[in-house]
Amino acid sequence: MQTTTATPVVAFVNKVEYVKHNDKNRYFREKRKFVSLKPEKRFSFPECVVENGIASSNVTRKTVDLKEKEPLTPRDWSVDSWRGKPAKQLPTYPSQEEVEKVVSYIKHLPPLVQAEEAKLLRYRLAEVCRGRGFVLQGGDCAESLEESTDGVRDTVRALFKMAMILMWGSLEPVVKIGRIGGQFAKPRSDDWEEQDGQRLPCYRGDIVNGAPFDLASRTPDPKRMLAAYQHSAATTNLVRALASGGFADLRNVKSWGMDWASKTEKGKAYLDTAERIEEAVRFWETCGVSSQDPIIYSTEVYTSHEALLLPYEEALCRRDPLTGDMYATSGAFIWIGERTRDLDGAHVEFARGVANPIGVKVGAGMQVDELLRLCDVLNPRNEMGRLTLITRMGSKNLASKLPQLVRALKKEGRHVVWITDAMHGNTYKTSSGVKTRSWNHILEEVRDFFAVHQAEGTRAGGVHFEMTGKEVTECVGGMIDLKAESLSKRYESLCDPRLNLSQSLELAFEIAEILKKQRQVK
């Protein structure tokens, strides 16, 4: 057979190369190797290396038929196999028949995200795993079905601002993942709540029941899943529009509204950094970068939430016709919480079968053997981008608990993205009984997270915050030095306290300084 010298399309993803024979319509799975682009390298057919049906972003985006590729979804898994496992944190509905009716109805509704979005995020996270990016995950503790468009826009704007600050410090891409478009279910420490002698079911998020303390509101209602779906659809579409329609335009950095920072010397330094970012944007324009270039006016934002309410998650599972894999189309990224990560539990069983990138919360009580087994179950192929470990240990525990876990996974060669949730381990109640968090404790845990990874020779891959774009008064401390007695001024959270805009941006600058110092050391 005569050979040709057609230039191949080449990309390397996860150390695996898939090559298609045009004449035989077959695929070969090979180890990663260097493919020369020189004319003397002979090919009898063009090549395209892909991950789960999508080409690397630095090639032609051409996809190939992967029907003969072994699917990521295990053969011994089904969308309802979780029902045969012990399930924690699920509500007790008055009528299971009504639950199944709603689940059946949602199964016929359009997906909230497409499989391609989850695939692209998985690729982005694989790049972070390789040391080519940083993750910023943030948003509401618990979304409200009453949230307005302005509230969503404020949160997305805050995420954009934080990401720009982090990019300026690290000179690396920032993967933006919002706790948005589906974060309606919340795990609780107790199934019941008591006030003034009345005992009612606890509030589990707007997708389950209502926050007001009365029997009608607190009774779990399966129809709330439909309301959550509709709100998530609207929110997800709005986030896409904001990300791609000019709202993320880098020239808008001039309207960040950082007057809050001008009151202190450190704040003035932050404003100086913002001015330098503006100057860089003006420099790009002077060099001829068009204002209509996507790198200027658009970005990527992915939706995420804790996959807690499994009947709802099951209802939104969809099969990718290209690869045959199952995806949780309720969000691009889903995670398993600290209270539901039992190896033999329903939530791990559900997550192991979907091809989305998956997160797992890692608390101070996590043991090395348990974490290794979770990696085996959730990422059996040890693929980059599949598994993200989100530490939530508290400022008092992380420095002593995290090193052994990081060391063990490094020794075993496990490919994971490490990010820190410095919020949940630092919650406490004031003397007046108000739940809050200290900005100083949050920063301490973030700094310890970076220090541990630097000491162990591993990669601190990102941060995870509960935050809002509003100037709420829920967490104490920060540059504005919010006091405990001021929390009642604007405490709006339905569940846990969030960082306000000022506190979020201040943290972003602190992290940017850490990333800058690490970059200078390299």
C-alpha positions in Angstrom: 0.0 0.0 0.0 1.4 3.4 -0.9 2.1 5.7 2.0 1.3 9.4 2.1 2.9 12.3 3.9 -0.2 14.1 5.1 0.4 16.2 8.2 -1.3 14.4 11.1 -3.4 16.1 13.7 -1.7 15.3 17.0 -2.5 15.9 20.7 -1.5 14.1 23.8 -4.1 13.4 26.4 -3.8 11.3 29.6 -0.8 9.3 28.2 -3.2 7.4 25.9 -3.3 7.8 22.1 -6.3 6.7 20.0 -5.5 6.2 16.3 -8.2 5.6 13.7 -7.5 3.5 10.6 -9.7 5.1 7.9 -9.6 2.0 5.7 -10.4 -0.5 8.4 -12.5 1.7 10.8 -10.6 0.4 13.8 -8.9 2.0 16.8 -5.7 1.2 18.6 -5.0 2.2 22.2 -1.3 2.9 22.6 1.0 4.4 25.2 1.9 8.1 24.9 4.7 8.6 22.4 6.3 11.4 20.4 4.8 11.7 16.9 7.1 13.6 14.5 5.5 16.2 12.2 8.4 16.2 9.8 7.7 15.2 6.2 10.0 12.2 6.3 7.7 10.6 9.0 5.4 8.4 6.9 1.7 7.9 7.7 -0.8 5.9 5.7 -3.7 7.9 7.3 -4.2 11.1 9.3 -4.2 10.8 13.1 -6.2 12.5 15.8 -5.6 12.0 19.5 -8.7 12.6 21.6 -10.0 12.3 25.1 -13.5 10.9 25.4 -14.5 12.1 22.0 -13.1 15.6 22.1 -9.8 16.8 20.7 -7.3 18.8 22.7 -8.0 22.6 22.5 -4.8 23.3 20.7 -5.8 21.2 17.7 -8.6 21.3 15.2 -11.4 20.4 17.6 -12.2 17.6 15.2 -13.9 14.6 16.9 -13.8 11.0 15.7 -16.1 8.1 16.2 -15.3 6.3 19.4 -18.0 3.7 19.5 -15.4 1.0 19.7 -13.6 2.6 22.6 -14.2 1.1 26.0 -16.6 3.5 27.7 -15.7 5.2 31.0 -19.0 4.1 32.5 -18.4 0.7 34.1 -20.4 -2.2 32.7 -21.6 -3.3 36.2 -23.2 0.2 36.8 -26.6 1.6 36.0 -28.2 4.9 36.8 -30.2 3.4 39.6 -27.7 1.0 41.0 -27.2 3.4 43.9 -30.6 2.4 45.2 -29.1 -0.9 46.3 -26.6 0.8 48.6 -27.0 2.5 52.0 -28.0 6.2 51.4 -27.3 9.0 53.8 -28.7 12.6 53.9 -31.8 11.8 51.8 -35.1 13.2 52.8 -38.1 11.2 53.8 -41.0 12.1 51.5 -44.6 11.7 52.5 -45.2 9.8 49.2 -42.5 7.8 47.4 -44.9 7.4 44.5 -45.0 11.1 44.0 -41.2 11.2 44.0 -41.0 8.6 41.2 -43.5 10.5 39.1 -41.4 13.6 39.3 -38.2 11.6 38.6 -39.9 10.0 35.6 -41.0 13.4 34.3 -37.5 15.0 34.6 -36.0 12.1 32.7 -37.7 13.4 29.6 -36.5 17.0 30.0 -33.5 18.4 28.3 -30.1 18.1 30.0 -28.9 21.2 32.0 -25.4 20.8 30.5 -24.1 18.9 27.5 -21.6 16.1 27.8 -19.2 18.2 25.8 -19.0 20.8 28.6 -18.1 18.1 31.1 -15.5 16.7 28.7 -13.9 20.1 28.2 -13.8 20.7 32.0 -12.2 17.3 32.4 -9.5 18.3 30.0 -9.0 21.7 31.8 -8.6 19.9 35.1 -6.2 17.5 33.5 -4.1 20.5 32.5 -4.2 21.7 36.1 -3.0 18.3 37.2 -0.1 18.7 34.8 0.8 22.0 36.5 -0.7 24.2 33.7 -3.5 26.0 35.5 -5.3 26.8 38.8 -8.9 26.1 39.9 -11.2 28.7 41.4 -14.5 27.2 42.7 -16.9 29.5 44.4 -20.5 30.5 44.9 -23.4 30.2 47.3 -23.6 27.8 50.2 -27.1 27.0 49.3 -28.9 28.6 46.3 -32.3 30.0 46.7 -35.3 29.5 44.3 -36.0 33.1 45.0 -32.6 34.3 43.8 -32.8 37.2 41.3 -31.0 37.7 38.1 -29.0 40.5 39.8 -27.9 38.1 42.5 -26.6 35.6 39.9 -24.9 38.3 38.0 -23.2 39.6 41.2 -21.8 36.2 42.0 -20.5 35.6 38.5 -18.9 39.1 38.5 -17.2 38.3 41.8 -15.9 35.1 40.3 -14.5 36.9 37.3 -12.8 39.5 39.5 -11.2 36.8 41.7 -10.1 34.9 38.6 -8.4 37.9 37.0 -6.5 38.6 40.2 -5.3 35.0 40.5 -4.3 34.9 36.8 -2.3 38.1 37.3 -0.4 36.6 40.2 0.2 33.1 38.8 0.4 33.9 35.0 -1.5 30.7 34.5 -5.0 30.0 33.2 -7.7 29.9 36.0 -10.4 27.3 35.6 -13.6 29.0 36.9 -16.2 26.6 38.5 -19.3 28.2 40.1 -21.2 26.7 43.0 -24.2 27.7 40.9 -27.0 26.4 38.7 -27.8 23.4 41.0 -26.5 23.9 44.5 -29.9 23.5 46.1 -29.5 20.5 48.4 -27.6 20.7 51.7 -26.4 17.9 54.1 -27.3 18.5 57.7 -25.9 17.3 61.0 -29.3 16.5 62.4 -32.5 15.3 60.8 -34.7 17.5 63.1 -34.7 21.0 64.4 -36.4 22.3 67.5 -37.6 25.8 68.3 -39.8 26.8 71.3 -40.7 23.2 72.0 -41.8 22.5 68.4 -39.8 19.8 66.5 -39.8 19.8 62.7 -37.7 18.3 59.9 -34.5 20.2 59.3 -34.1 22.5 56.3 -32.3 20.5 53.5 -32.2 23.1 50.8 -34.8 24.6 48.5 -34.9 21.5 46.3 -36.3 19.5 49.3 -38.2 21.8 51.6 -38.6 25.5 52.7 -36.5 27.4 55.2 -39.4 28.9 57.3 -40.0 27.1 60.5 -43.5 25.7 60.0 -44.8 22.3 59.2 -46.0 23.1 55.6 -42.6 24.6 54.7 -40.5 21.9 56.3 -42.4 18.9 54.8 -40.3 17.5 51.9 -42.0 18.1 48.6 -40.9 16.3 45.4 -42.3 19.0 43.2 -39.5 21.2 44.4 -37.2 19.2 42.2 -39.1 20.5 39.2 -38.7 24.1 40.5 -35.0 23.5 41.1 -34.6 22.2 37.5 -36.3 25.2 36.0 -34.3 27.7 38.1 -31.1 25.8 37.3 -31.8 25.9 33.6 -32.4 29.7 33.7 -29.3 30.2 35.8 -27.1 28.0 33.7 -28.2 29.9 30.5 -27.5 33.2 32.2 -24.0 32.1 33.2 -23.3 31.0 29.6 -24.5 34.3 28.3 -22.5 36.3 30.8 -19.3 34.3 30.1 -19.6 34.6 26.3 -21.5 37.7 25.6 -19.1 40.4 26.7 -19.8 40.6 30.4 -16.4 39.1 31.0 -14.6 41.7 28.8 -11.2 42.4 30.3 -11.7 46.0 29.5 -14.4 46.1 32.2 -11.7 45.7 34.9 -12.0 49.5 35.1 -15.4 49.2 36.7 -14.5 46.7 39.4 -15.6 49.2 42.1 -12.8 48.6 44.6 -13.3 51.8 46.6 -13.5 49.6 49.7 -9.8 49.0 49.4 -8.7 52.7 49.5 -9.0 53.0 53.3 -5.7 51.2 54.2 -2.1 51.1 52.9 -2.6 47.5 51.9 -5.8 48.4 50.1 -3.9 51.0 48.1 -1.5 48.3 47.0 -4.4 46.2 45.8 -5.7 49.2 43.8 -2.3 49.6 42.2 -2.4 45.9 41.1 -5.8 46.5 39.5 -4.4 49.5 37.6 -1.5 47.4 36.3 -4.0 44.9 35.0 -5.8 47.7 33.2 -2.6 48.9 31.7 -1.8 45.3 30.4 -5.2 45.2 28.7 -4.6 48.6 27.0 -1.1 47.3 25.9 -2.7 44.3 24.2 -5.0 46.5 22.3 -2.1 48.7 21.3 -0.4 45.6 20.0 -3.3 44.9 17.7 -5.3 42.3 19.8 -8.9 43.0 18.6 -11.5 43.8 21.2 -13.6 41.2 19.5 -11.1 38.5 20.1 -12.6 35.8 22.4 -9.6 36.0 24.7 -10.7 39.6 25.4 -14.4 39.5 25.7 -15.3 35.9 26.7 -14.3 33.2 29.1 -15.4 29.7 30.4 -17.5 29.2 33.6 -18.6 25.7 34.6 -21.5 24.9 36.9 -21.1 22.6 39.9 -22.9 21.3 43.0 -22.9 18.6 45.5 -24.6 15.5 44.1 -26.7 14.9 47.2 -30.3 14.4 46.2 -29.8 11.2 44.2 -33.3 10.8 42.7 -32.8 14.1 41.1 -29.3 13.2 39.9 -30.6 9.9 38.5 -33.3 11.7 36.6 -30.7 14.0 34.8 -28.3 11.2 33.7 -28.0 11.1 30.0 -26.0 8.8 27.6 -23.5 10.5 25.3 -24.3 9.1 21.8 -20.7 9.6 20.7 -19.0 7.5 23.4 -21.8 5.6 25.1 -20.7 7.1 28.5 -23.3 8.3 31.0 -23.1 11.9 32.2 -24.7 13.6 35.1 -26.1 16.5 33.2 -27.3 18.4 36.3 -23.9 20.1 36.2 -20.5 20.0 34.5 -18.8 19.1 37.9 -20.3 17.3 40.8 -18.8 16.4 44.1 -19.4 14.0 47.0 -19.6 15.5 50.5 -17.8 14.7 53.7 -20.9 13.0 55.1 -21.7 10.9 52.1 -18.3 9.5 50.9 -18.8 6.0 52.4 -17.0 3.5 50.0 -20.1 1.2 50.1 -22.6 4.1 50.1 -25.1 5.2 47.5 -23.4 8.5 46.6 -20.0 6.9 45.8 -21.9 4.3 43.8 -23.7 6.9 41.7 -20.5 9.0 41.1 -18.3 6.1 40.0 -20.5 5.5 37.0 -20.8 9.0 35.4 -18.0 10.3 33.2 -18.1 13.9 34.6 -15.1 15.2 36.5 -15.8 14.3 40.1 -14.9 15.9 43.4 -14.6 14.4 46.9 -14.5 16.4 50.1 -11.6 15.3 52.3 -12.0 16.0 56.0 -9.5 15.8 58.9 -10.7 12.3 59.7 -9.8 10.8 56.3 -7.4 7.9 56.5 -4.8 7.0 53.9 -6.3 3.6 53.1 -9.7 5.0 52.7 -8.5 7.7 50.4 -6.6 5.3 48.2 -9.7 3.0 47.9 -11.8 6.0 47.0 -9.3 6.8 44.2 -9.6 3.1 43.1 -13.3 3.3 42.9 -13.8 6.7 41.4 -10.8 6.8 39.1 -9.8 3.2 38.4 -7.9 4.2 35.3 -5.9 6.9 37.2 -6.7 9.5 34.5 -5.8 13.1 34.9 -8.8 15.4 35.3 -11.2 12.8 36.5 -10.8 13.2 40.3 -10.5 16.3 42.4 -9.8 16.1 46.1 -11.3 19.0 48.1 -9.7 19.3 51.5 -11.9 20.7 54.3 -10.0 20.2 57.5 -10.0 23.5 59.4 -7.1 25.8 60.2 -6.2 23.9 63.3 -5.9 20.5 61.6 -4.7 20.9 58.0 -1.0 21.3 58.6 -0.9 18.1 60.6 -3.4 15.9 58.7 -2.9 16.7 55.1 0.9 15.8 54.6 0.4 12.1 55.1 -2.4 12.0 52.5 -0.5 14.0 49.9 2.6 11.9 50.5 0.7 8.6 50.1 -0.9 9.6 46.8 2.3 10.9 45.5 4.1 7.6 46.3 1.3 5.6 44.6 1.4 7.9 41.5 -2.2 8.9 41.8 -3.3 11.6 39.4 -5.6 14.0 41.3 -6.2 17.7 41.5 -5.8 19.0 45.1 -7.9 22.1 46.0 -8.8 23.4 49.4 -12.2 24.3 50.9 -11.0 26.6 53.7 -14.6 27.4 54.7 -16.3 24.3 56.2 -13.7 23.4 58.8 -13.7 26.9 60.2 -17.4 27.4 61.1 -18.3 28.3 64.7 -21.0 30.1 66.7 -20.6 33.5 68.3 -21.5 34.0 72.0 -25.0 35.1 70.8 -25.5 31.8 68.8 -24.9 33.2 65.3 -23.1 30.8 62.9 -20.0 32.5 61.3 -16.5 32.0 60.0 -13.3 34.0 60.6 -11.6 35.4 57.5 -8.3 35.1 59.3 -8.8 31.4 59.9 -9.7 30.9 56.3 -6.5 32.6 55.1 -4.5 30.5 57.6 -5.8 27.3 56.2 -5.2 28.4 52.6 -1.6 29.3 53.5 -1.0 26.0 55.2 -2.5 24.2 52.2 0.1 25.8 49.9 2.9 25.2 52.4 2.1 21.5 52.7 2.2 21.0 48.9 5.4 23.0 48.5 7.1 20.9 51.2 5.9 17.6 49.7 6.8 18.6 46.1 3.2 18.4 44.9 0.8 20.8 43.3 -1.7 23.0 45.1 -4.3 23.0 42.4 -6.9 25.4 43.5 -9.3 26.9 46.1 -13.0 26.5 46.9 -15.0 29.2 48.7 -18.5 29.9 49.7 -18.9 33.5 48.6 -21.3 36.0 47.1 -21.0 39.2 45.1 -23.0 41.1 47.7 -21.6 43.0 50.7 -23.3 40.7 53.2 -22.2 40.5 56.9 -21.8 36.8 57.6 -18.0 36.1 58.1 -16.0 38.2 60.6 -12.6 39.8 59.9 -10.9 40.8 56.7 -9.7 44.2 55.7 -13.0 45.7 56.7 -12.6 44.1 60.1 -16.2 43.0 60.4 -17.1 42.4 64.0 -19.3 39.7 65.5 -21.8 42.3 66.7 -22.2 43.5 63.1 -23.3 40.2 61.7 -27.0 40.9 62.0 -26.8 43.9 59.7 -27.0 41.9 56.5 -27.0 38.2 57.3 -28.8 36.6 54.3 -27.5 33.0 54.0 -30.0 30.2 54.0 -27.5 27.9 55.6 -23.8 28.6 56.2 -22.0 32.0 56.3 -20.4 33.3 53.1 -17.5 35.6 52.3 -18.8 39.0 51.0 -17.3 40.6 47.9 -14.7 42.6 49.8 -13.5 39.6 51.7 -13.4 37.4 48.6 -11.3 39.9 46.6 -9.0 40.4 49.5 -8.4 36.6 49.7 -7.8 36.5 46.0 -5.0 39.0 46.3 -3.5 37.1 49.2 -3.5 33.9 47.1 -2.2 35.8 44.1 0.8 36.8 46.2 1.4 33.2 47.2 1.2 32.1 43.5 3.5 34.9 42.5 6.2 33.9 45.0 6.0 30.3 43.9 6.4 31.4 40.3 9.4 33.5 41.1 11.0 30.5 42.9 10.6 28.4 39.8 
